[in-house]
Amino acid sequence: MPAVSALTISARDTGSRARAGVLKTSHGEVRTPAFVPLATKATVKGMLPPEVAALGYDIVLGNTFHLFLDPGHERIARLGGLHGFMGWRGPIVTDSGGFQVFSMGHGTVADEIKGRTPHGANRQGGIVAIEEEGVRFRSYLDGSERFMAPETSMEIQAALGSDLALVFDECTPLNVPRDYTARSTERTHRWLQRCLDWHAGHGPEGQLVFGIVQGGVFEDLRIESAQAVAASACDGIAIGGSLGADKDEMHTVVGWTTAQLPEERPRHLLGIGEIDDLVRGVELGIDTFDCAMPTRLGRHGVAIVPEPDARWRIELAKGRFKASAEPILEGCSWPACAGGYSRAYLRHLLKSGELLAQRLVTLHNLRFVSDVMEALWGGIAEGRLAETAAAIRRGSSPSVLLARSASG
Amino acid sequence: MPAVSALTISARDTGSRARAGVLKTSHGEVRTPAFVPLATKATVKGMLPPEVAALGYDIVLGNTFHLFLDPGHERIARLGGLHGFMGWRGPIVTDSGGFQVFSMGHGTVADEIKGRTPHGANRQGGIVAIEEEGVRFRSYLDGSERFMAPETSMEIQAALGSDLALVFDECTPLNVPRDYTARSTERTHRWLQRCLDWHAGHGPEGQLVFGIVQGGVFEDLRIESAQAVAASACDGIAIGGSLGADKDEMHTVVGWTTAQLPEERPRHLLGIGEIDDLVRGVELGIDTFDCAMPTRLGRHGVAIVPEPDARWRIELAKGRFKASAEPILEGCSWPACAGGYSRAYLRHLLKSGELLAQRLVTLHNLRFVSDVMEALWGGIAEGRLAETAAAIRRGSSPSVLLARSASG
């Protein structure tokens, strides 16, 4: 266990495991609970770094796997590390590359985890061999054979200079047998130790290392894994792998896990970010979340709105918006809504393939999620999380909740 | 001739026909000489309206033809006109649709005018018939037959509510016989009168109407056309059509034309905007220019830089930039250069197909052109245009010229 926790907890909810606090990193503080926008290829898609900060985000997530393949961690190191390269002055977390390496290899099975086509699955990429030493795979860019071991992942993350590094793990998909999951999870624990050993000798000063809990959808394996990761010297704990076939199972699996985790260490939930999942995750004691959802939906013209029955989504390209003079979200004070851009205008831009549509909807989505996190934070800090969570689940607009909170 | 000119000339160059002034419109003033960024489909590609204004632009150009086909001028009128629809508070000029209608029909010949593939030429669009009454064509969107007469164009522009409307003209390509050009130019003059007649009865109050000089590359036809347009009641005069096979011929044709134009009316040069052409155009007495160049190059990762030998362009996707820590333009204080984004980073974004690259390079290009126009304005106002023009042609950075001007 680390001597000093990077997380300072300032408030706890009495009715759940939720907590609010501050995570200290080499590039500044992260107010938690927090959502972490993806900067997969060293950019939050379509957004300038100062805009991301202005949207209320303290930290972004860069992708070890993609940046390793192109333009390469050594080049990024020479260009000022990931902070200097992309011009983001705040904290950065890098994932380990494990998820991407394995989602390429497991092919369509991995789709189930994330509900999408994995990068390169149908192209020239793919796993060559999973060995105790590490993983051999082919680059989706040029088909060349590459090797990634736990030490490689940590070396790449050291070169990138991230503030939070994640250990290299095997990300098992949903439909693998318990036996495979058990053996894989044990290997992930051995890889955790190798990552920590490498980092102790070579890691950049101040870089925090997060272990990753695996164990699939099996309660005993999740508990064992949570305990094994908690027993290591990692600075924080991430929850990864397959979390179940539906939201209920996912919430159950996350609940099994957080029940086993030491209170004082920060907890990250990997790849989860739908509005109801953020609310439940916070109640289950998660501090930080990352997810492609707000930016990916934004690129496809899907806006996040306070409509639970519509999964908090509207597709602005639909014909029903062609004459709509409404903004995306009435009462929102941010440029995408308050700038006078109607749903009809956004639909026109989307139909015309205009970049501005992607920018405006992404901007809106990131702001919506940021407001949800701030509302949840306020709920914990002010001792009324149950009320805030219920309001969000009912479809209250987070900006309205924030305005109400600010006014007393 | 209009009773009162919309243009107030505040300074004239003694060594050329250049002048600086202010063009008054219903939505505010345009400082001239000015470049007009394209907002073809009701958006300056990738930019928010307040960003375009902050870049130093007073006016943008919307496209009558594209907006007529989709989403339709009537819908735009119901959504607050083009100003309300796109959220741009300043002046807007709309072209007449003539160029687009004819560039579809003349097919590859029209490529010569603009050096590009015309919209829809290889798709289902195209001209059905050019008649005295107007033009029948097929929509490039759905193949449906549409009709545009001079009155239609003015009616669309009235519905869009632009501040400056352009009359409907036939835009003749380079390689048509003199005889065709002569007959076409005469018809354009008859269409000019029909546009002015329609506008006098139905045009929105305060909307200015610009006539268009045609005449191809034939000196006598250009002179005749310039005189015919000047003799009409139009508020301003645009120069259109084929201007020649190369820059020298284009400058000659523009020179023939401006020599014939009344001093007091504003002059617009259609579709021209390369750096050397802006400098020469200002010297020849042009007040405003529009061109897709800065935004189109930006979308393709081509940055405008003060390098005359490279046609003021660098392609940031080239391999030679892969390790370059330099910004696009050293000494430029705007976000694309001063934000810490290296050429290597921009190349990475371009190779990865990231939206942010298009945004940053477009931002830079629009700023560069805006700085060029401001430097030229300063040159006229301060009586040293020859020096400023020579410095730009030699490859001085316009931001450096502006800084020097401000400090001395």
Interface residues (C-beta under 8 A of the other chain):
Chain A: K41 A42 T43 K45 G46 M47 L48 P49 P50 D70 P71 R75 R78 L79 G80 G84 F85 M86 G87 R299 K322 A323 A325 P335 G339 G340 Y341 S342 A344 Y345 H348 L349 K351 S352 E354 L355 L356 Q358 R359 L360
Chain B: K41 A42 T43 K45 G46 M47 L48 P49 P50 D70 P71 R75 R78 L79 G80 G84 F85 M86 G87 R299 K322 A323 A325 P335 G339 G340 Y341 S342 A344 Y345 H348 L349 K351 S352 E354 L355 L356 Q358 R359 L360
